[in-house]
Amino acid sequence: MGDAPASRDDLDELATRISGWLDELQVDNPLIEAVDRDETGERRWFVRLEGEERDHTTVWLHLRQRTLHHESYVLPAPVDDPAAFYENLLRRNVRLRGVAFAIGEEDAAYLVGTPGWTATTSTASWRCTTRRSSAASAPPSASASPRSSAAPPADVRRDCIKVHEMT
């Protein structure tokens, strides 16, 4: 699988890998509320995550012939001073790697990315850390294992970072 478009068999194999990876993540990460697969035949998943400012947020994953596109809604269209808002997004894009702010439906802000599907064929591991959600709380808990399927205590948040090792 080089730069050529993926075959139907390649895409089916990648879709199976992604589904398995998402199933494993859902068990291992208490911040993932649900993982749903598109029922229209598209190779698309909807991952609902526990939110901080909102109840939850959803990340859409769409396996295409050459890419694994992902996007998530960030903010509605601004009411006051939209030019300054969109300028701010463009300036932030300069510092982002692998994702970018985009304007989507109804002029809302989205975070999108489209890595090549070769990134889905790399071996990857997850490094998870825990931290207390309150600044006044005790230091981060060492007892919450990153592979534990049990939910951490209510005052502990788990952050996971994907670490790629390209093969």
C-alpha positions in Angstrom: 0.0 0.0 0.0 2.1 2.9 -1.2 0.8 6.2 -2.8 -1.7 4.4 -5.0 -5.3 4.3 -4.0 -6.2 1.5 -1.6 -8.0 -1.4 -3.1 -11.4 -2.5 -1.7 -9.7 -5.4 0.1 -7.1 -3.0 1.6 -9.9 -0.7 2.8 -11.9 -3.6 4.3 -8.7 -4.7 6.2 -8.0 -1.2 7.4 -11.7 -0.8 8.4 -11.5 -4.0 10.5 -8.3 -2.7 12.1 -9.9 0.6 12.9 -13.0 -1.0 14.3 -10.9 -3.2 16.6 -8.7 -0.3 17.7 -11.8 1.8 18.5 -13.4 -1.2 20.4 -10.2 -1.6 22.5 -10.0 2.2 23.1 -13.6 2.3 24.3 -12.8 -0.4 26.9 -9.5 1.2 28.0 -10.6 4.9 28.0 -13.4 6.0 30.3 -13.7 9.3 28.4 -15.1 7.5 25.4 -18.9 7.3 25.8 -19.8 5.5 22.6 -18.4 4.3 19.3 -20.9 3.9 16.4 -20.3 2.7 12.9 -22.1 4.3 9.9 -24.8 1.9 8.7 -24.9 3.2 5.2 -22.0 1.2 4.0 -19.5 4.0 4.3 -16.3 3.3 6.2 -17.2 5.9 8.8 -17.2 5.9 12.7 -18.6 8.3 15.2 -16.7 8.5 18.5 -18.6 10.3 21.3 -16.2 11.7 24.0 -17.0 13.0 27.5 -16.8 16.8 27.3 -15.6 19.4 29.8 -17.6 22.5 28.6 -20.4 20.5 26.9 -21.8 17.2 27.9 -20.0 15.5 25.1 -18.3 16.0 21.7 -18.1 13.7 18.7 -15.2 12.9 16.5 -16.1 11.6 13.0 -13.6 9.3 11.3 -14.0 8.5 7.6 -11.7 6.0 5.9 -11.3 7.2 2.3 -9.3 5.7 -0.6 -6.1 7.5 0.4 -6.8 9.0 3.8 -8.4 8.6 7.2 -10.2 11.9 7.5 -11.3 13.1 11.0 -13.2 16.1 12.2 -14.9 17.5 15.2 -17.3 20.4 15.8 -15.7 23.1 17.9 -17.8 26.3 18.0 -20.9 27.8 16.4 -20.5 30.7 14.0 -19.7 33.9 15.8 -22.3 36.5 16.3 -20.0 39.4 17.1 -17.0 40.3 14.9 -16.8 37.2 12.7 -13.8 38.6 10.8 -11.7 38.7 14.0 -12.8 35.2 14.9 -11.9 33.6 11.6 -8.6 35.5 11.6 -7.8 34.0 15.0 -8.5 30.5 13.6 -6.2 31.1 10.6 -3.4 32.3 12.9 -3.8 29.3 15.2 -3.6 26.9 12.1 0.1 28.0 11.7 0.9 26.3 15.1 -1.1 23.1 14.6 0.3 19.9 13.2 -1.9 17.2 11.7 -5.1 19.1 12.2 -6.5 22.5 11.2 -9.4 24.7 11.9 -12.0 24.8 9.2 -15.3 26.5 8.5 -18.1 24.0 8.1 -21.9 23.8 8.1 -23.6 27.1 9.0 -20.1 28.8 9.3 -19.3 26.8 12.4 -15.7 26.1 13.4 -14.5 22.5 13.0 -11.1 20.8 13.7 -10.2 18.6 10.8 -7.3 16.4 9.7 -6.6 14.0 6.9 -3.5 11.9 7.4 -2.7 9.4 4.7 -4.0 5.9 5.4 -0.4 4.7 5.7 -0.5 6.2 9.2 -3.2 3.6 10.0 -0.8 0.8 9.0 1.8 1.9 11.5 2.2 0.3 14.9 1.0 2.7 17.5 0.9 2.7 21.2 -0.9 4.9 23.7 0.7 6.6 26.6 -1.8 7.6 29.2 -1.3 9.9 32.2 -3.7 10.8 35.0 -4.2 14.1 36.6 -6.5 15.5 39.2 -9.3 17.7 37.8 -9.0 20.2 40.6 -5.8 22.3 41.0 -6.3 22.1 44.8 -6.3 18.3 44.8 -3.5 16.1 45.6 -0.8 15.2 43.0 -1.7 12.9 40.1 -2.7 9.4 41.1 -0.3 6.7 40.3 -2.9 4.0 41.0 -4.9 4.5 37.8 -3.4 2.1 35.3 -3.5 3.4 31.7 -4.8 -0.1 30.6 -7.4 -0.4 33.4 -11.0 -0.9 32.2 -12.3 0.5 35.6 -13.3 4.1 35.6 -10.9 6.3 37.6 -12.1 8.2 40.6 -14.4 11.2 39.8 -11.7 13.8 40.4 -9.1 12.1 38.1 -9.0 12.8 34.4 -7.1 10.5 32.0 -5.3 12.0 29.0 -4.0 9.6 26.3 -1.4 10.5 23.7 -1.0 8.4 20.6 2.7 7.6 19.9 3.3 6.4 16.3 6.2 4.1 15.4 6.2 3.9 11.6 6.9 0.5 10.1 
